[in-house]
């Protein structure tokens, strides 16, 4: 079992910056591919960014590419989402997710592929 706890959410002004963290416990995440998803009211959960367990491979939704950066520190069992130049449309609950994977280079883009989820952290971007 893996427990995931997100932190770092809150209110941020458009054009500012915010860093989300996802701390894992229970098992080391070094053999897990990780992802950040978000869900806005009335909308489906969508992928924001994904990263392989090695960190070598990353993937971003088109709407955040060039603004957000996913990274991980396996020694700290933590995954990060750096949000730069956020926009009001980035307002959502952000979730961290983990999928067991030993390939080192695979990332996953569909929510149904992930095994574990955090409780989410609210991010609100004001205009």
N, C-alpha and C positions, 0 to 999 in steps of 0.2 A: 504494500500500500504506500501511496505517496500523498502527503498532504501539501496543498499549495495555498499560500497566503499572499494576496496582493496588497500593496501599499503604495502611497505616493499620489493617490488621486486627490482631487479637490477642484477648486475654482481657479481658473487661469484666464488671463486676458488673451484675446486673439493676438497672434504675433509674438507671444511670450514663449516660455518653454516649461516643460514638466517632465519628470522622469518617474516612471512606474517601476516598481520592483516586484518580483515574484520569488518568495522564499519557499524552498521545498524542505520537507522533513519526512522522516520515515524511511526513505531510501535515497541514495545518491542519485542526482539527476544526470550524472555523467553518461548514462546509457539511455537517456530519454531525449527524443526530439521534442522541442517546445514550441508553443505558439501563443500569440496574443490575439484574442478575438474581442469584438465589441458588439453591444446590442443597444440600439436607441429605442425609445418608446414607440411601439407600433411597427417596429421593423424586425427583420430576422437577424439572428446572430451572424456576423460576418468576420472573416479572417482579416486581421490587420497586418500581421507579420508572423513568419515562422523561421525557425533556425534548427539546423541539425545538431546532434549532440556534440559533435566536434567543434561546431561554430564555423566550419568551413563554408557551409551553404546557407544562404538566407533567401527569403522570398517576401515580397511586399505587395499589398493591395495597391492598385494603380492610384487610388485616391490619396495615399500617404507616401508614396515613393518620393524620395528626395527630401522629405520632411521628418520622417520617423526613422529611428534606427533600433533594431533589435540586437542585443548582445547577451552574452552569458559569461559567468564566472563559475566554472564547475567546482573549483576549490571552495567557493562560498555557497554552493548549491543555490545559486540565485540567477535569475534571468531578468533582463532589464528592457524597458521600452523608453527610449529617449524621444520625446515629442517636441519637435521644434516647429515654430510658426504654426501653432494649432489654429484651427478655424472653428467657428461655431458649429459647423456640421460634424465636427469630431466629437461633439458632446454625446456621451453614451456611458454605459457601464462596461468597463474593460475587464476581461477575464483572461487568466492564464491557464494554459492547458498543457498536459504532458502525455507523450506516447512512447512506450517502450520501443527502443530501436537500437540496433547494434551496428548499423551500417556505417555510421560516421558521417555520411554525406547526404542522407535523406532528410527532407523536411516534408511536412504534411499540410495540406491546405483545407481539408474538409473537417468540420467539427465532429462528424461521426467517426473519424479515424482516431480521435484522442481518447485515452483511457481515464485520465484524471483531470479534474477541474477545480479551480479555486472558486471562492464565493463572489468575487468581483469587487471592483472599486469604481466609484463614480467619478467621472471626469466631466466637468462643465466648463465650456469655453464661452466667455462673454465677448460680445462684439464692442 
